[in-house]
Amino acid sequence: MRFLRVVLLGCFVLIGSCSDKGDNGTGPEPGSTFHVVLGDRTDTVAVDGLPRDTIDGQATVRLSAIVRSEFIQPYIDKDTVAHDTRGLYAYRLVGADGFNPHDNRGYDDNVWAHLDLGYYLIDDDRSVFPDENIDLPGAFNIKSLRTIRIFRKIDVVTDTGTAFQEIDDLPVVQVQNLEGEMEDAVGLWLCITAPYVSEPSARQYRLRTVDDFSPPAITWDQLQTGYWLLNTQRTIFTAPELNQGKYKVSVLEAIDVTTP
């Protein structure tokens, strides 16, 4: 009888071991990959392939390392200098259950500088933004971070600070592009919103690119003739005096607002 109990116990242990081995061999471990999404493009990034840091004894990955420069490539200017273009975008961190601070809590998406201050805790399977680095609401500490969605933005810089406008949130119209064809576009003036800019007609506006090129400042009336072309990815103005090369800029980073 004792022998039978030993045999049965051995069988249960063997079955349990086989079962455990089968579970471990099916599918990836939680948090083993991230999906970085920009429009209809997706970059799948393996956690194991990313450089690691250590915070309070925990293995971490810096969030900025997940968005690779191979996916959002730098802009090479006429002097062959490379400019990182990842600052041209807003970043929406999304959990495995779809939770994200923008849609569920009404917060603005992260900017590139935030991602360099935040981490993914590998064992805890969540994103964190340490308080000593940056003051962000707790909603950004996302359990089971799986996806980073990326949206093109334009910064609006005033003497009191910087705000940004995501292009996807603006109404789309059609305008004639540089080749004389109709193209989807959004109005540049729609980036200038209260309370960030009071009395917009009393201000001047200067476009600024990622490589710090800026054509001469324009008025509020002139800005209202300007568009960002969604496919061509550059500006165009319908005002005749602005229909020239220096106002047809690509890699637009910001609209600087000043008082004459």
N, C-alpha and C positions, 0 to 999 in steps of 0.2 A: 504493500500500500504506500509505503514511504517512497519506494522507487517510482511508482506511478505519479505521485505528486511532483517529484523532481523532474520527470519527463515532461509533464504538462507545463510546469513553470518554464522549462527550457523552450518549449514551443511558443509560449506567450512572448518570451523575451525575443525570440527569433522573429516572430511576426511583427512585433513592435519595431524591431530594428529595421526590417524591410520596409515597413510603412514609413518610418522616419526618413529612410534613404530615398524613397519615392517622392515624398513631399519636398525634400531639399533639391531634388533634381528637376522639378517642374517649374518653369517660369523664373523670371528674375527676382532677386531680392527686392523688398520695398526700397524705393529711393535709389535704385541702381542706375537709372537714366533720367535725364531731363529732356523736355522738348522746348526748343526756342522757336517761336513762331513769329514771322513777319510777313503779313499778307498771305500769299498762297505758298510761301516757302517755309520749310521746317528743318531745323537742325537738331538731330538727336545726339545728345552728349552723354557719354558714360562717366559716371562719378569716378570710377577707378582710373580714368585717364587724366584727371585734373590734379593740379598741384594742391597739396594739403598744408593747412596750418594747424596749430594746437591752441585751444583756448580752455583754460582751467582744466587741462588734462584731457579734453575731448578733441577728437579728430574733426576738423572742419574743412570746408571748401569756401573760399571767398566767392560771393555771388557774382562779382564781375568776371571771374574766370569762366563762368558758364556761357557767357555771351562772347563767342570767339570772334577775333578780328577777321578770320577767314569767312565768317558768315556776314558780318557788316564790315566791308572792306574799307580801308582808309582812302581818303581823297589825295591824289597826287597832283600837286600844283605845277605851274609852268616851270618852276625851278627844280622839279623832281623831289620836292619835300613832301613827305607823307604826313597827313593830318588825320588823327583818329576821329571818325565820324559817329562813334557810338553815343556821343553827347547830343546828337541831333534827335534822339528818340526818347520816348517815355516807356517805362517798363512796368508791366502788370504781373505781379506774382500770383500764381493760381495753384491752389491745393488740389489734391486728388479728388476731392468732393466738389470741386468747382468754386470753392470760396475764394474771394479776392477782396481786398480792402476797397477797391474802387466801386465795384458793383454792389457789394453787400454792406458797406459802411459809408459810402459817399466820399472817400478820401481821394485826393489826387494820386495818380500813379507815381511810382518812383522815377527819379532821374538818374542819370549814369553815375553821378557822384555818390548817390546813396548805395549803389551796388558795390562800390569799392569799400564801403564801411560795414556791409552786412555779410553774414555767413550762413552756410547750410551746415547744421550739426548732423554728422553722418549717423551716429548711433541713435540720436533722438529723432531723426527724420523730420527736421523742421528748420525754417529760416529764423534767424535772430538778427537784431540790430542792437548791439550792446549800448546801454545808456551812456557810457562814457565816450562813445564815438558820435552818436547822433540821437536826437530826441524825436522818436517816431512813435505813434500810437501802437499799443499792443497788438492791434489787428494785423500788423505787418509780420508778426512772428507766426508764420503759417505752418501748421502741422501738415506733414506729407506734401511738401512742395514738389510739384511735378512739372509745371509749365511756366515759362516766362513769355508773355505776349508783348510784342513790341509795336509801338505806334509812332509815326513821324510827328514831330512837334515843332513849333516855332516859339522861341522865347520872346517875351516882351519885357524890356529892361527900362526901368525908370530910376529916378534918383532915390527912390525909397525901397527898391528891391527888384526881384525878378519873378515873373509869373510865366506860365507857358500855356499854349493852346494846342491841343491835339487836332491834327488835320482831319481825322476821321469824324470828329464831332461837328464839323462845319457843313452847311448845305452845299451840295455840288451843283454847279452850273456848267454850261458849255461855252467856251470862247474860242476864237480863232488862234491857233498856235503859230509858232515861228515859220512853219511850212505852209501856212494858209489853210490848214485843215482844222475842223472842229475837234476840240479836246475837252475832257472833264477837267474842271478847275475849281478852286475855292478862293473867295475874296480875301486879300491880305488884310483889309481894314477890319474884318470880322475878328481878328486876333486882339483888337484894341477894345477891351471891355471894362466897364466899371466893376469894382471900385479901383482897379489898378490904374486907370487913366481917367482923370476928371477933365472936363472941357477939352475933348479931343481936337476941336477946331482951333484951339489956341496953342497947339503943340506942333513940333516938327518931328519928322520921322526919318530915320536912317537905316537902311538895310545893312546887315553885317553877315558875312559868310564865315564858314568854319576856319578859313585861312586869313581872317581879319580884313578882307577887302570890303570897302564901303563906298558906294557912289555918293554924290552930294545929297544932302538932306532934302526932303520933299514936304509939301504941305498936306494937311488932312484931305483937301479936295483931290490932290494928286494921288494920295494913297488909295483913295476910293476907286481909282481906275486900275489898280494893280491886282494880279491874280497869281496863285501858285498852280502851275500845270501839274496834274497828278501823274501823268504818264511820262512827260518830258522831264519832270522834276527840276523846274526852273521858274523864274518869275517872268511875267510879261505885263506890260502896261498898255492900255488903250489910249491914254493921253499922248498926242503927237510929240510933245516935247520930251517924253520919256521913252519913246519908241526907238531906243538906240542901245548899242551893245552894253554899255556900262550898267544899265538897269535890267539887263536880262541875265540875272545871276543864278548860278546853281549852288548847291550845298548851303542854302540859306540857313543860318543858325538863329538869328535874332533880329528884332526890330527895336532899335534904340530910340527911346522917346525923350525929347528935350524941349525946353521952353526957349523960344527965340530971344 
